[in-house]
Amino acid sequence: MPDTTRDSDRILREAKTSLAVQRDGGTHRPAPRGSIGKGSAELKLKSLLKRVRNIALAVVAIWIGAGIFSAVIGPLLFWGFMATLLATAVAIGVFGVLPKVKVPKRAELKLGNPQQMVARTELWLEAQRPALPPPAQVIVDRLGLQLDALGLQLKGLGDNEPAMAEVRELVGEYIPETIDNYRKIPAHLRAEEYAGKTADERLTESLDKLSGEIDRVTRRLAEGALDDLAIKSRYLEYRYGGAEALEDLTAGSTMPDTGVPLPDLTPAPAKEVR
């Protein structure tokens, strides 16, 4: 009787993979082509605006040159006009593609200010995303939003702050190292179980833990702002909350009865001037 143990293990692995894919939305949905975060979206927008500027400058230069040629040498006529149109089309085609948004190298992820670090990491994650399993792609999309929130909390922090060093290590080393280690594994081996789990499962678990750590750091950095907001809100509630807030304030600060009558502070009526 043939040994079906290997086939059974393969069927179980495929069933686990299918269950994870369906839990995360299934394979029928196309992967989003947009940016995973605001940082990478801003870099792409800057690149687009630069291309539009280059196209405009090139087209203006071509037609000014054609006008100068027509005024100095002679009319362009048919072939001169067609050459000008061809040069315009070539300029639009070339500058419509260049310069491309450069995917940062891994060593560049932890460099620069917090906004640059976040934007570079988001671009790098977008470039790695298609090679990851569907459950990991969902976590990468979540990481984009978390990195945006983390970048806001890092504004104003100096490089010597312990939190900044922790974030640079987390974002610039742990996340890319985890994905790089996964991509070194041949594609046909990533779904095979090794030491109890597949490479796809280990990658998803690791990215999920890193996502939780980024959320923890963001919350810790935001605690000071949350405390300040709560104190300010309480102050405004007492100051501008009306009679109910005043009653709460006076009820909470009762004075002991000493038996001594309080002086009458009602102002005396003004004397009549004759």
C-alpha positions in Angstrom: 0.0 0.0 0.0 1.6 3.4 -1.0 2.6 5.8 1.8 0.2 8.7 1.7 1.7 10.6 4.7 3.5 13.1 2.5 0.4 13.8 0.5 -1.6 14.3 3.7 0.9 16.7 5.1 0.9 18.7 1.8 -3.0 18.8 1.8 -3.0 20.0 5.4 -0.5 22.8 4.6 -2.5 23.9 1.5 -5.6 23.9 3.6 -4.0 26.1 6.3 -2.7 28.5 3.6 -6.1 28.7 2.0 -7.8 29.4 5.3 -5.4 32.2 6.1 -5.9 33.7 2.7 -9.7 33.6 3.0 -9.5 35.0 6.5 -7.6 38.0 5.2 -10.1 38.7 2.4 -9.3 36.0 -0.2 -7.4 36.1 -3.4 -10.2 37.4 -5.6 -9.5 41.0 -4.5 -6.6 42.7 -6.4 -3.8 44.1 -4.4 -4.1 47.9 -3.9 -1.9 49.9 -6.2 -1.9 53.0 -4.1 0.5 54.0 -1.3 0.4 52.2 2.0 1.0 55.5 3.9 1.1 59.3 3.6 4.9 59.4 3.6 5.4 57.3 0.5 2.4 59.1 -1.2 4.0 62.5 -0.6 7.3 61.3 -2.2 5.4 60.0 -5.2 3.5 63.3 -5.5 6.7 65.2 -5.5 8.1 63.0 -8.2 4.9 63.5 -10.3 5.0 67.3 -9.9 8.7 67.3 -10.9 7.8 65.3 -14.1 5.0 67.7 -14.9 7.4 70.7 -14.5 10.0 69.1 -16.7 7.4 68.4 -19.4 6.2 72.0 -19.3 9.7 73.4 -19.5 10.6 71.1 -22.4 7.5 71.8 -24.4 7.9 75.6 -23.9 11.5 75.4 -24.9 10.7 73.4 -28.1 8.1 75.7 -29.3 10.1 78.8 -28.5 13.0 77.3 -30.4 10.6 76.6 -33.3 9.4 80.2 -33.2 12.9 81.6 -33.2 13.8 79.4 -36.1 10.8 80.5 -38.1 11.5 84.2 -37.4 15.3 84.1 -38.2 15.6 81.5 -40.9 12.2 81.0 -42.5 8.8 79.4 -42.0 8.8 75.9 -40.7 6.4 74.7 -43.4 4.9 71.2 -43.2 8.0 69.2 -42.3 9.3 71.7 -39.8 5.9 71.7 -38.1 5.8 67.9 -38.0 9.4 67.8 -36.5 8.2 70.2 -33.8 5.3 68.0 -33.0 7.5 64.9 -32.9 10.0 66.6 -30.6 7.1 67.6 -28.3 5.8 64.0 -28.2 9.3 62.6 -27.4 9.7 65.2 -24.6 6.4 64.2 -23.1 7.2 60.5 -23.4 10.6 60.8 -21.8 9.8 63.3 -19.0 6.5 61.6 -18.3 8.5 58.6 -17.1 11.6 60.1 -15.7 12.7 60.7 -13.0 11.2 57.6 -11.4 10.6 57.2 -7.7 13.7 55.5 -6.4 13.2 52.6 -4.0 15.6 53.3 -1.1 18.2 50.8 -0.1 18.0 49.0 3.2 20.9 50.9 4.6 19.1 54.2 3.9 15.9 53.3 5.9 17.1 54.6 9.3 18.7 57.7 8.0 17.4 61.3 8.0 14.7 62.9 10.1 11.6 61.0 11.3 9.5 62.0 8.2 12.2 60.9 5.8 12.7 57.6 7.7 9.0 56.9 7.6 8.6 57.8 3.9 11.6 55.7 2.9 10.4 52.7 4.9 7.0 52.9 3.4 8.4 53.0 -0.2 10.7 50.0 0.6 7.7 48.0 2.0 5.7 48.8 -1.1 8.4 47.4 -3.2 8.6 44.2 -1.2 4.9 43.7 -0.8 4.2 41.7 -4.1 6.6 39.0 -3.0 5.0 38.4 0.3 2.1 36.0 1.1 -1.4 37.5 1.3 -1.6 37.5 5.1 1.7 39.4 5.3 0.5 41.9 2.7 -2.4 42.8 4.9 0.0 43.5 7.8 2.3 45.6 5.5 -0.8 47.8 4.7 -1.4 48.1 8.4 2.3 49.0 9.0 1.9 51.9 6.5 -0.8 53.5 8.7 1.1 52.9 11.9 4.3 54.4 10.5 2.4 57.6 9.6 1.1 57.8 13.2 4.6 57.1 14.6 6.1 59.8 12.4 3.8 62.4 13.9 4.8 61.4 17.4 8.5 61.6 16.6 8.4 65.2 15.5 10.5 67.4 17.7 12.5 64.5 19.2 16.3 64.7 19.0 18.5 62.0 17.8 19.8 61.5 21.3 16.4 60.6 22.7 16.1 56.9 23.7 12.8 56.6 21.8 14.4 57.8 18.6 17.1 55.1 18.8 14.6 52.5 19.6 12.4 53.5 16.5 15.4 53.5 14.2 16.4 50.0 15.3 12.8 48.8 15.0 12.0 50.4 11.6 15.5 50.4 10.0 16.7 47.0 11.1 14.1 44.5 12.4 11.4 45.0 9.8 13.7 44.9 6.7 15.8 42.1 8.2 12.7 40.0 8.7 11.5 40.4 5.1 15.0 40.0 3.7 15.4 36.7 5.5 12.1 35.5 4.1 13.0 36.5 0.5 16.2 34.5 0.7 14.2 31.3 1.0 13.4 29.8 -2.5 9.7 30.4 -3.4 8.9 26.6 -3.7 10.1 26.0 -0.1 8.2 28.8 1.6 5.0 26.8 2.0 6.8 23.7 3.3 6.7 23.1 7.0 10.0 23.4 8.9 10.4 23.0 12.6 6.6 23.1 13.1 5.8 26.1 10.8 6.1 27.2 7.3 8.2 30.3 6.3 4.9 32.1 5.3 3.5 31.5 8.8 6.7 32.6 10.5 6.9 35.8 8.4 3.3 36.7 9.1 3.7 36.1 12.9 7.0 38.2 13.0 5.4 41.1 11.1 2.4 41.0 13.4 4.7 41.2 16.4 6.6 44.1 14.9 3.3 45.8 14.1 2.2 45.5 17.7 5.6 46.9 18.9 5.2 50.0 16.7 1.7 50.5 18.1 3.1 50.2 21.6 5.9 52.8 21.0 3.4 55.2 19.4 1.0 54.9 22.3 3.9 55.5 24.8 5.0 58.6 22.9 1.4 59.9 22.8 0.8 59.5 26.6 2.2 63.0 27.3 -0.1 64.6 24.8 -3.1 62.6 26.1 -2.4 63.8 29.6 -2.1 67.4 28.6 -5.4 67.2 26.6 -7.2 65.6 29.6 -6.0 68.3 32.0 -6.9 71.1 29.6 -10.3 69.6 28.9 -11.0 69.4 32.6 -9.9 73.0 33.1 -12.2 74.2 30.3 -15.0 72.2 31.7 -14.8 73.9 35.0 -14.2 77.4 33.5 -16.8 77.3 30.7 -19.1 74.5 31.6 -21.8 76.7 33.2 -23.7 76.3 36.4 -23.6 72.5 36.6 -19.8 72.5 36.5 -19.7 75.3 39.1 -22.0 73.2 41.4 -19.7 70.2 41.0 -16.7 72.4 41.8 -18.3 73.9 44.9 -19.6 70.6 46.1 -16.2 69.1 46.0 -14.6 71.9 48.2 -16.8 72.3 51.3 -15.6 74.5 54.1 -15.7 73.4 57.8 -18.2 75.1 60.1 -16.3 77.1 62.7 -19.3 78.8 64.3 -18.1 82.2 63.3 -20.6 84.1 61.1 -19.1 85.3 57.8 -19.0 89.0 57.2 -21.7 90.5 55.0 -20.0 91.5 51.8 -23.1 92.9 50.2 -22.2 96.5 49.0 -23.9 99.3 50.9 -26.4 101.5 48.9 -24.9 104.7 47.5 -25.7 107.8 49.5 -28.0 110.3 47.8 -26.1 113.4 46.7 -28.0 116.6 47.5 
